[in-house]
Amino acid sequence: MKNNQTDQIMTLEELANYLKISKSTVYKLAQEGRIPGQKLGKQWRFGKQAIDDWLSHQARTEGRD
C-alpha cells in the first residue's frame, strides 16, 4: 500500500508543530474530544486527513457562533 498524505499519522508533538500551538493545548483539545484523535495506550495519534477536515469545518463554522 502506498503511503500518501491521507495515510499520515501524527504524534501529539507533530500535530502541535503542524498547528503551531503548544503541546499542552493539543493534549487538552484531545482529552476534551474537541479534536479528532485516538489514544493508544498512553500516546495520542492523529490522522492528518482527519485534522485537515476538522480545520476546514472549524473555519466554516467559526462565524456562526
Secondary structure, DSSP 8 states (H G I E B T S, - for coil): ----GGG-EEEHHHHHHHHTS-HHHHHHHHHTT-S--EEETTEEEEEHHHHHHHHHHHHHHGGG-
